């Protein structure tokens, strides 16, 4: 009887987790995407841009660690209090989130960013936090989101082209007032879908030239959800090839 009760409780917990995953718009059984599948998913999201790439997550995280190591060293040299370290650690976590929007000015300097962990009401996944998208450029009264540690070139250097096309560089982009970067995937599909919609809608209504760049990190998002045993099997399979 006791085992039956425990089994029933575990089943209830599993079903509850799956239900909440659906409500929160998180795919608990995502599939690995090829470049062609990413292109197909892009079409479903009404992404019609020649500036569509994938995120090289290994390179991106390595460059982030290098960047923040320099920032932490500067803080140590400045003898600042521990609150500054805590703030920068929080910003590092923000920069590592799976769904993001970043806006850069014509020179490639970042002027706005928002990431999924700040989104109000996760079930509805509303990105217009505190009305941040009601103006242009967008603005949010959140201290950590108003500290910008890297520029457009930094991010583009961490992307890969789709289907062996040329790597996307700053020089390949047309001249514009702003460059918007949407980092998206179909693991966090509700967050991604709603972010793409609100950015496209807001950009279409502004009297400024804005080039949108779509950076897909779907496979990297799957990797982050994969358990250790499965990761090891994948690594062994890759080594065998």
Secondary structure as a PSIPRED ss2 file (coil, helix, strand):
# PSIPRED VFORMAT (PSIPRED V4.0)

   1 X C   1.000  0.000  0.000
   2 X H   0.000  1.000  0.000
   3 X H   0.000  1.000  0.000
   4 X H   0.000  1.000  0.000
   5 X H   0.000  1.000  0.000
   6 X H   0.000  1.000  0.000
   7 X H   0.000  1.000  0.000
   8 X H   0.000  1.000  0.000
   9 X H   0.000  1.000  0.000
  10 X H   0.000  1.000  0.000
  11 X H   0.000  1.000  0.000
  12 X H   0.000  1.000  0.000
  13 X H   0.000  1.000  0.000
  14 X H   0.000  1.000  0.000
  15 X H   0.000  1.000  0.000
  16 X H   0.000  1.000  0.000
  17 X H   0.000  1.000  0.000
  18 X H   0.000  1.000  0.000
  19 X H   0.000  1.000  0.000
  20 X H   0.000  1.000  0.000
  21 X H   0.000  1.000  0.000
  22 X H   0.000  1.000  0.000
  23 X H   0.000  1.000  0.000
  24 X C   1.000  0.000  0.000
  25 X C   1.000  0.000  0.000
  26 X C   1.000  0.000  0.000
  27 X C   1.000  0.000  0.000
  28 X C   1.000  0.000  0.000
  29 X C   1.000  0.000  0.000
  30 X C   1.000  0.000  0.000
  31 X C   1.000  0.000  0.000
  32 X C   1.000  0.000  0.000
  33 X C   1.000  0.000  0.000
  34 X C   1.000  0.000  0.000
  35 X H   0.000  1.000  0.000
  36 X H   0.000  1.000  0.000
  37 X H   0.000  1.000  0.000
  38 X H   0.000  1.000  0.000
  39 X H   0.000  1.000  0.000
  40 X H   0.000  1.000  0.000
  41 X H   0.000  1.000  0.000
  42 X H   0.000  1.000  0.000
  43 X H   0.000  1.000  0.000
  44 X H   0.000  1.000  0.000
  45 X C   1.000  0.000  0.000
  46 X C   1.000  0.000  0.000
  47 X C   1.000  0.000  0.000
  48 X C   1.000  0.000  0.000
  49 X C   1.000  0.000  0.000
  50 X C   1.000  0.000  0.000
  51 X C   1.000  0.000  0.000
  52 X E   0.000  0.000  1.000
  53 X E   0.000  0.000  1.000
  54 X E   0.000  0.000  1.000
  55 X E   0.000  0.000  1.000
  56 X C   1.000  0.000  0.000
  57 X H   0.000  1.000  0.000
  58 X H   0.000  1.000  0.000
  59 X H   0.000  1.000  0.000
  60 X H   0.000  1.000  0.000
  61 X H   0.000  1.000  0.000
  62 X H   0.000  1.000  0.000
  63 X H   0.000  1.000  0.000
  64 X H   0.000  1.000  0.000
  65 X H   0.000  1.000  0.000
  66 X H   0.000  1.000  0.000
  67 X H   0.000  1.000  0.000
  68 X H   0.000  1.000  0.000
  69 X H   0.000  1.000  0.000
  70 X H   0.000  1.000  0.000
  71 X H   0.000  1.000  0.000
  72 X H   0.000  1.000  0.000
  73 X H   0.000  1.000  0.000
  74 X H   0.000  1.000  0.000
  75 X H   0.000  1.000  0.000
  76 X H   0.000  1.000  0.000
  77 X H   0.000  1.000  0.000
  78 X H   0.000  1.000  0.000
  79 X C   1.000  0.000  0.000
  80 X C   1.000  0.000  0.000
  81 X C   1.000  0.000  0.000
  82 X H   0.000  1.000  0.000
  83 X H   0.000  1.000  0.000
  84 X H   0.000  1.000  0.000
  85 X H   0.000  1.000  0.000
  86 X H   0.000  1.000  0.000
  87 X H   0.000  1.000  0.000
  88 X H   0.000  1.000  0.000
  89 X H   0.000  1.000  0.000
  90 X H   0.000  1.000  0.000
  91 X H   0.000  1.000  0.000
  92 X H   0.000  1.000  0.000
  93 X H   0.000  1.000  0.000
  94 X H   0.000  1.000  0.000
  95 X H   0.000  1.000  0.000
  96 X C   1.000  0.000  0.000
  97 X C   1.000  0.000  0.000
  98 X C   1.000  0.000  0.000
  99 X C   1.000  0.000  0.000
 100 X E   0.000  0.000  1.000
 101 X E   0.000  0.000  1.000
 102 X E   0.000  0.000  1.000
 103 X E   0.000  0.000  1.000
 104 X E   0.000  0.000  1.000
 105 X E   0.000  0.000  1.000
 106 X C   1.000  0.000  0.000
 107 X C   1.000  0.000  0.000
 108 X C   1.000  0.000  0.000
 109 X C   1.000  0.000  0.000
 110 X E   0.000  0.000  1.000
 111 X E   0.000  0.000  1.000
 112 X E   0.000  0.000  1.000
 113 X E   0.000  0.000  1.000
 114 X E   0.000  0.000  1.000
 115 X E   0.000  0.000  1.000
 116 X H   0.000  1.000  0.000
 117 X H   0.000  1.000  0.000
 118 X H   0.000  1.000  0.000
 119 X C   1.000  0.000  0.000
 120 X E   0.000  0.000  1.000
 121 X C   1.000  0.000  0.000
 122 X C   1.000  0.000  0.000
 123 X C   1.000  0.000  0.000
 124 X C   1.000  0.000  0.000
 125 X C   1.000  0.000  0.000
 126 X E   0.000  0.000  1.000
 127 X C   1.000  0.000  0.000
 128 X C   1.000  0.000  0.000
 129 X H   0.000  1.000  0.000
 130 X H   0.000  1.000  0.000
 131 X H   0.000  1.000  0.000
 132 X H   0.000  1.000  0.000
 133 X H   0.000  1.000  0.000
 134 X H   0.000  1.000  0.000
 135 X C   1.000  0.000  0.000
 136 X C   1.000  0.000  0.000
 137 X C   1.000  0.000  0.000
 138 X C   1.000  0.000  0.000
 139 X C   1.000  0.000  0.000
 140 X C   1.000  0.000  0.000
 141 X C   1.000  0.000  0.000
 142 X C   1.000  0.000  0.000
 143 X H   0.000  1.000  0.000
 144 X H   0.000  1.000  0.000
 145 X H   0.000  1.000  0.000
 146 X H   0.000  1.000  0.000
 147 X C   1.000  0.000  0.000
 148 X C   1.000  0.000  0.000
 149 X C   1.000  0.000  0.000
 150 X C   1.000  0.000  0.000
 151 X C   1.000  0.000  0.000
 152 X H   0.000  1.000  0.000
 153 X H   0.000  1.000  0.000
 154 X H   0.000  1.000  0.000
 155 X H   0.000  1.000  0.000
 156 X H   0.000  1.000  0.000
 157 X C   1.000  0.000  0.000
 158 X C   1.000  0.000  0.000
 159 X E   0.000  0.000  1.000
 160 X E   0.000  0.000  1.000
 161 X E   0.000  0.000  1.000
 162 X C   1.000  0.000  0.000
 163 X C   1.000  0.000  0.000
 164 X C   1.000  0.000  0.000
 165 X C   1.000  0.000  0.000
 166 X C   1.000  0.000  0.000
 167 X C   1.000  0.000  0.000
 168 X C   1.000  0.000  0.000
 169 X C   1.000  0.000  0.000
 170 X H   0.000  1.000  0.000
 171 X H   0.000  1.000  0.000
 172 X H   0.000  1.000  0.000
 173 X C   1.000  0.000  0.000
 174 X C   1.000  0.000  0.000
 175 X C   1.000  0.000  0.000
 176 X C   1.000  0.000  0.000
 177 X C   1.000  0.000  0.000
 178 X E   0.000  0.000  1.000
 179 X E   0.000  0.000  1.000
 180 X E   0.000  0.000  1.000
 181 X E   0.000  0.000  1.000
 182 X E   0.000  0.000  1.000
 183 X E   0.000  0.000  1.000
 184 X E   0.000  0.000  1.000
 185 X C   1.000  0.000  0.000
 186 X C   1.000  0.000  0.000
 187 X C   1.000  0.000  0.000
 188 X C   1.000  0.000  0.000
 189 X H   0.000  1.000  0.000
 190 X H   0.000  1.000  0.000
 191 X H   0.000  1.000  0.000
 192 X H   0.000  1.000  0.000
 193 X H   0.000  1.000  0.000
 194 X H   0.000  1.000  0.000
 195 X H   0.000  1.000  0.000
 196 X H   0.000  1.000  0.000
 197 X H   0.000  1.000  0.000
 198 X H   0.000  1.000  0.000
 199 X H   0.000  1.000  0.000
 200 X H   0.000  1.000  0.000
 201 X H   0.000  1.000  0.000
 202 X H   0.000  1.000  0.000
 203 X H   0.000  1.000  0.000
 204 X H   0.000  1.000  0.000
 205 X C   1.000  0.000  0.000
 206 X C   1.000  0.000  0.000
 207 X C   1.000  0.000  0.000
 208 X C   1.000  0.000  0.000
 209 X C   1.000  0.000  0.000
 210 X E   0.000  0.000  1.000
 211 X E   0.000  0.000  1.000
 212 X E   0.000  0.000  1.000
 213 X E   0.000  0.000  1.000
 214 X E   0.000  0.000  1.000
 215 X E   0.000  0.000  1.000
 216 X E   0.000  0.000  1.000
 217 X C   1.000  0.000  0.000
 218 X H   0.000  1.000  0.000
 219 X H   0.000  1.000  0.000
 220 X H   0.000  1.000  0.000
 221 X H   0.000  1.000  0.000
 222 X H   0.000  1.000  0.000
 223 X H   0.000  1.000  0.000
 224 X H   0.000  1.000  0.000
 225 X H   0.000  1.000  0.000
 226 X C   1.000  0.000  0.000
 227 X C   1.000  0.000  0.000
 228 X H   0.000  1.000  0.000
 229 X H   0.000  1.000  0.000
 230 X H   0.000  1.000  0.000
 231 X H   0.000  1.000  0.000
 232 X H   0.000  1.000  0.000
 233 X H   0.000  1.000  0.000
 234 X H   0.000  1.000  0.000
 235 X H   0.000  1.000  0.000
 236 X H   0.000  1.000  0.000
 237 X H   0.000  1.000  0.000
 238 X H   0.000  1.000  0.000
 239 X H   0.000  1.000  0.000
 240 X H   0.000  1.000  0.000
 241 X C   1.000  0.000  0.000
